Amino acid sequence: MSITRSVLGVLLLGLSGQAQAASSWETFTSQYSGCSLAYPSYIFTPSQQTTADGATRFTSGLPEAGMVIAGGSNDKNVSIADIVRIYLKQVEGASITYRRHEQGWAVYSGYRGGQIYYLKAILSRDQRQACVLELRYPPANKLELDTIVSRISKSLRLPQSGVAAR
């Protein structure tokens, strides 16, 4: 009977930890671009400042992990393929192992500098707004972070109508 209680106690402790992790997700909306996403605040923390190009960097307690969200107006009517090409050019040395292009979005992932690299770009139907998500994390954290990265990626949103991205 005490073994059963011990197993049950460990199971409940694990479930409460999962519940805490699930409830520790927040939504970030860029004041610069209006792009938004859900992120686990127990892993990532957004910077208080945006970079000169309007990107917001997220730091992490996990060594060498980080995230960036960027976006804005697509005044030059650049295609999703061109947006991805521009970002991948900036991350020279990346070894891309997965690519997927669909109407209005693209996902690329692979390795860069020994880390897992993930890029998602989305474009509004009228091609006037774009949002980009970049993540990097150590392969040692792949098992725990792949599901989290998927959830973050699926939450990436373009600005709500009426929000003017710069």
C-alpha positions as CSV (number, residue, x, y, z in Angstrom):
1,M,0.0,0.0,0.0
2,S,2.8,2.5,0.8
3,I,4.4,1.7,-2.6
4,T,1.2,2.6,-4.3
5,R,1.0,5.9,-2.3
6,S,4.6,6.7,-3.3
7,V,3.9,6.1,-6.9
8,L,0.7,8.1,-6.7
9,G,2.6,10.9,-4.9
10,V,5.3,11.0,-7.6
11,L,2.6,11.0,-10.4
12,L,0.7,13.8,-8.7
13,L,3.9,15.8,-8.2
14,G,4.8,15.4,-11.9
15,L,1.3,16.4,-13.0
16,S,1.4,19.5,-10.8
17,G,4.7,20.4,-12.3
18,Q,3.2,20.0,-15.8
19,A,0.2,22.1,-14.7
20,Q,2.5,24.9,-13.5
21,A,4.5,24.8,-16.7
22,A,1.2,24.9,-18.8
23,S,0.0,27.9,-16.8
24,S,3.3,29.7,-17.1
25,W,2.7,30.7,-20.8
26,E,2.2,34.3,-21.7
27,T,1.4,36.2,-24.8
28,F,3.9,38.7,-26.2
29,T,2.9,41.3,-28.7
30,S,5.5,43.5,-30.3
31,Q,4.8,47.2,-29.9
32,Y,6.9,47.8,-33.0
33,S,5.3,45.3,-35.4
34,G,2.1,44.0,-33.8
35,C,3.3,40.4,-34.3
36,S,2.5,38.2,-31.4
37,L,3.1,34.7,-30.0
38,A,2.6,32.6,-26.9
39,Y,5.8,31.6,-25.0
40,P,6.7,29.8,-21.8
41,S,7.8,32.5,-19.4
42,Y,9.6,29.8,-17.3
43,I,12.0,29.4,-20.2
44,F,12.1,32.7,-22.1
45,T,12.1,36.3,-21.1
46,P,11.6,39.2,-23.6
47,S,14.0,42.0,-23.7
48,Q,12.7,45.4,-22.7
49,Q,14.1,46.9,-25.9
50,T,13.6,46.2,-29.6
51,T,16.6,46.2,-31.9
52,A,17.1,48.9,-34.6
53,D,15.2,46.7,-37.0
54,G,12.3,46.2,-34.6
55,A,13.1,42.7,-33.5
56,T,12.6,41.7,-29.9
57,R,15.1,39.2,-28.4
58,F,14.2,36.7,-25.7
59,T,16.8,35.4,-23.3
60,S,16.7,32.1,-21.6
61,G,17.9,30.4,-18.4
62,L,18.9,27.5,-20.7
63,P,22.4,27.9,-21.8
64,E,22.7,29.1,-25.4
65,A,18.9,29.1,-26.0
66,G,17.2,32.2,-27.4
67,M,14.3,33.4,-29.4
68,V,13.6,36.5,-31.6
69,I,10.4,37.8,-33.0
70,A,10.4,40.4,-35.8
71,G,8.1,41.8,-38.3
72,G,6.6,44.8,-40.0
73,S,5.2,46.2,-43.2
74,N,6.1,44.5,-46.4
75,D,6.2,47.7,-48.5
76,K,8.4,46.1,-51.2
77,N,5.9,43.2,-51.6
78,V,8.6,40.7,-50.9
79,S,7.6,37.0,-51.2
80,I,7.7,34.5,-48.3
81,A,10.6,32.8,-50.1
82,D,12.5,36.1,-50.3
83,I,11.9,36.7,-46.6
84,V,13.3,33.3,-45.7
85,R,16.3,33.8,-48.1
86,I,17.1,37.1,-46.4
87,Y,17.1,35.5,-42.9
88,L,19.0,32.4,-43.9
89,K,21.7,34.6,-45.5
90,Q,22.2,36.3,-42.1
91,V,22.7,32.9,-40.4
92,E,25.6,31.7,-42.6
93,G,26.8,28.2,-41.8
94,A,23.3,26.9,-41.0
95,S,22.7,23.3,-42.2
96,I,19.0,23.2,-43.0
97,T,17.5,19.7,-42.6
98,Y,13.8,20.5,-42.9
99,R,11.9,22.9,-45.2
100,R,8.2,23.5,-45.7
101,H,6.6,26.2,-47.8
102,E,2.9,26.8,-47.9
103,Q,0.7,29.7,-49.1
104,G,1.7,32.6,-46.8
105,W,4.2,30.8,-44.5
106,A,7.4,28.8,-44.4
107,V,9.3,26.8,-41.8
108,Y,13.0,25.9,-41.9
109,S,15.0,24.1,-39.3
110,G,18.4,22.5,-38.9
111,Y,21.6,23.2,-37.1
112,R,23.8,26.3,-36.8
113,G,27.0,26.4,-34.7
114,G,26.2,23.1,-33.0
115,Q,22.7,24.3,-32.0
116,I,19.2,23.6,-33.3
117,Y,18.0,26.4,-35.4
118,Y,14.3,27.1,-36.2
119,L,12.9,29.8,-38.5
120,K,9.2,30.5,-39.3
121,A,8.0,33.4,-41.5
122,I,4.4,34.3,-42.1
123,L,2.9,36.8,-44.5
124,S,-0.6,38.3,-44.6
125,R,-2.9,37.4,-47.4
126,D,-2.5,40.8,-48.9
127,Q,1.3,40.5,-48.4
128,R,1.5,43.8,-46.6
129,Q,2.5,42.5,-43.2
130,A,5.2,39.9,-42.2
131,C,6.2,38.2,-39.0
132,V,9.3,36.1,-38.4
133,L,10.2,33.8,-35.5
134,E,13.7,32.5,-34.9
135,L,14.7,30.0,-32.2
136,R,17.9,28.4,-31.2
137,Y,18.7,25.8,-28.5
138,P,21.2,23.1,-27.6
139,P,20.6,19.6,-29.0
140,A,20.8,18.4,-25.3
141,N,17.4,20.1,-24.8
142,K,15.8,18.8,-28.0
143,L,13.5,16.3,-26.4
144,E,12.0,18.8,-24.0
145,L,11.9,21.8,-26.3
146,D,10.7,20.4,-29.6
147,T,7.1,20.3,-28.4
148,I,7.4,23.8,-26.9
149,V,8.9,25.1,-30.1
150,S,6.0,23.6,-32.0
151,R,3.5,25.4,-29.7
152,I,5.3,28.7,-29.9
153,S,5.4,28.4,-33.7
154,K,1.7,27.6,-34.0
155,S,0.9,30.7,-31.9
156,L,2.8,33.2,-34.1
157,R,0.3,35.7,-35.4
158,L,0.2,38.7,-37.7
159,P,-0.9,42.1,-36.3
160,Q,-4.6,42.3,-35.6
161,S,-6.5,44.5,-38.1
162,G,-6.2,48.1,-37.2
163,V,-2.6,47.7,-35.8
164,A,-0.2,49.5,-38.0
165,A,3.2,47.9,-38.2
166,R,6.1,50.2,-38.9
